[in-house]
Amino acid sequence: MYGLWKPRVLGAWRVPAAGPVILAVNHSHNVDGPMVMGTAPRPAHFLVKKEAFVGPLGWFLRSIGQLEVDRQGTDRAAVTGALEVLQQGGVLGIFPEGTRGEGDFAALRAGLAYFAVRSGAPIVPVAVLGSAERAGRLVRGLPPLRGRVDVVFGDPFEAGDGSGRRTRKALDEATVRIQHRLAAHLADAKRLTGR
């Protein structure tokens, strides 16, 4: 990441140094996941769409511990793998919107709340800003080479309400709380970076 672009990493100290943690990352460009993997203070295991696991890229993703997920339905193997990462005290990376979009955390899927409530792991919001800029691109699908990309880590927070409930209602309420926290972090990150 540092050879191709100029990442500016802010707040990495907020990621707990040990124990399970979930990185909740906004997603507006293909390079967001690799950018966080390359700049996070701890190794992160991301849930990555199965379509990316082809040829040499698939071998590479598996070798660095990324988790293949089929987005067409509930992928039990991916869910089990993600929970194992957290049970072993690792870092799980999630794009809570489920796919690339505006990167504004406007529409979250329930997976993030499920993993956070089920594991008890804190969530660290991560805003990747500047990856979707179009001006100066040499390659259509990549940010401008040597362009600045800001990666801003936020304060960890708990998703649950403290009751330990895992009902559908509890997960829906947790998703609403998470969405508010992620949106607030994104707004703070934009003010901090001037983007």
C-alpha positions in Angstrom: 0.0 0.0 0.0 2.8 2.4 0.9 4.6 1.8 -2.4 1.6 2.5 -4.7 -0.2 5.2 -2.6 0.4 7.5 0.3 -1.8 6.2 3.1 -2.2 8.5 6.1 -3.3 6.4 9.0 -5.0 8.1 11.9 -6.1 6.6 15.2 -4.5 3.1 14.8 -3.7 3.2 18.5 -7.5 2.9 19.1 -7.5 -0.8 17.9 -7.1 -2.9 21.1 -3.7 -4.5 21.2 -5.0 -7.9 22.1 -8.3 -9.9 22.2 -11.1 -10.2 19.6 -12.1 -7.1 17.7 -14.2 -6.3 14.6 -13.1 -3.7 12.1 -16.2 -2.2 10.5 -15.0 -0.6 7.3 -16.9 1.7 4.8 -16.6 0.4 1.3 -16.6 2.6 -1.8 -13.7 1.1 -3.8 -11.9 -2.2 -4.5 -8.8 -1.1 -2.7 -10.5 -0.4 0.7 -10.0 -3.9 2.1 -6.3 -4.2 1.0 -5.7 -0.7 2.3 -7.0 -1.6 5.8 -5.2 -5.0 5.7 -1.9 -3.2 4.9 -2.2 -0.4 7.4 -4.0 -2.0 10.4 -1.9 -2.4 13.5 -2.9 -6.1 13.8 -3.4 -8.8 11.1 -7.0 -8.7 9.9 -9.1 -11.5 8.5 -11.7 -10.1 6.1 -14.9 -11.7 4.8 -14.3 -11.5 1.1 -16.8 -12.4 -1.7 -16.1 -15.8 -3.1 -15.9 -14.3 -6.6 -12.5 -12.9 -5.7 -11.1 -16.3 -4.9 -10.0 -17.3 -8.4 -6.6 -18.2 -9.7 -3.5 -16.8 -8.0 -5.5 -14.2 -6.2 -7.6 -16.9 -4.5 -4.5 -18.7 -3.4 -3.0 -15.4 -2.1 -6.1 -14.5 -0.2 -6.4 -17.9 1.5 -2.7 -17.8 2.4 -3.0 -14.5 4.3 -6.1 -15.8 6.1 -9.0 -14.1 4.3 -12.4 -15.7 4.6 -14.4 -16.7 1.5 -18.1 -15.8 1.7 -21.0 -16.6 -0.6 -23.2 -13.6 -0.5 -26.2 -15.3 -2.1 -27.4 -16.7 1.2 -26.3 -17.5 4.7 -22.8 -19.0 4.3 -22.5 -21.2 7.4 -18.8 -22.0 6.7 -18.0 -18.3 6.5 -20.0 -17.6 9.7 -18.2 -20.4 11.5 -14.8 -19.2 10.2 -15.5 -15.6 11.3 -16.6 -16.7 14.8 -13.4 -18.8 15.1 -11.2 -15.8 14.3 -12.9 -13.9 17.1 -12.9 -16.9 19.5 -9.1 -17.1 19.0 -8.7 -13.4 19.9 -8.2 -12.3 16.3 -9.3 -9.3 14.2 -12.3 -9.8 11.9 -12.7 -7.2 9.1 -16.3 -6.6 7.8 -17.8 -4.3 5.2 -21.2 -3.9 7.0 -22.9 -2.6 3.9 -22.2 -6.0 2.2 -20.8 -4.6 -1.0 -19.3 -1.5 -2.6 -21.5 1.6 -2.7 -21.3 5.1 -1.5 -19.3 4.1 1.5 -21.6 6.1 3.8 -22.8 3.3 6.1 -26.4 4.1 5.0 -27.7 0.6 4.7 -26.2 -2.1 7.0 -26.7 -5.8 6.8 -27.3 -7.7 10.1 -24.1 -9.7 9.9 -22.0 -7.1 11.8 -24.5 -7.0 14.7 -24.7 -10.8 14.8 -20.9 -11.2 15.0 -20.5 -8.5 17.6 -23.4 -9.6 19.8 -22.6 -13.3 19.5 -18.8 -12.9 20.2 -18.9 -9.9 22.6 -16.1 -8.4 20.5 -15.8 -4.6 20.4 -16.3 -2.9 17.1 -13.8 -0.4 15.8 -15.2 1.8 13.0 -12.8 2.5 10.1 -13.3 5.2 7.5 -11.3 4.9 4.2 -11.4 8.2 2.4 -9.9 9.2 -0.9 -9.9 5.7 -2.5 -12.7 6.5 -4.8 -11.3 9.7 -6.2 -11.4 9.7 -10.0 -9.1 12.6 -10.9 -5.5 11.5 -11.9 -6.3 7.8 -12.3 -4.0 5.9 -14.6 -5.8 2.6 -14.1 -9.7 2.8 -14.1 -10.2 0.5 -11.1 -7.6 2.1 -8.8 -7.1 5.4 -7.0 -4.5 7.7 -8.5 -1.0 6.3 -8.0 0.8 8.0 -5.2 -2.5 9.7 -4.2 -3.3 10.2 -0.6 -5.7 7.7 1.0 -6.8 8.4 4.6 -7.5 5.4 6.9 -9.1 6.6 10.1 -9.7 4.3 13.0 -12.4 5.2 15.6 -13.0 4.4 19.2 -14.0 0.8 20.0 -17.6 0.3 21.2 -19.9 -2.6 22.2 -22.8 -3.4 20.0 -25.0 -5.1 22.5 -27.2 -3.5 25.1 -25.6 -5.4 28.0 -28.4 -7.9 28.4 -26.7 -10.7 26.5 -29.9 -11.2 24.3 -29.4 -12.6 20.8 -33.0 -12.3 19.6 -33.9 -10.9 16.2 -35.2 -7.8 18.0 -31.9 -7.4 19.9 -29.9 -7.7 16.7 -32.1 -5.2 14.9 -31.6 -2.7 17.8 -27.9 -3.4 17.8 -27.8 -2.7 14.0 -29.4 0.7 14.6 -26.9 1.5 17.4 -24.0 0.4 15.2 -25.3 2.5 12.2 -25.4 5.6 14.3 -21.9 5.1 15.6 -20.4 4.3 12.2 -22.1 7.3 10.6 -20.9 9.6 13.4 -17.3 8.2 12.9 -17.4 8.8 9.2 -18.6 12.4 9.7 -15.8 12.9 12.3 -13.2 11.4 9.9 -14.3 13.7 7.1 -13.9 16.7 9.3 -10.6 15.5 10.6 -9.1 14.9 7.1 -10.9 17.7 5.3 -12.4 15.3 2.7 
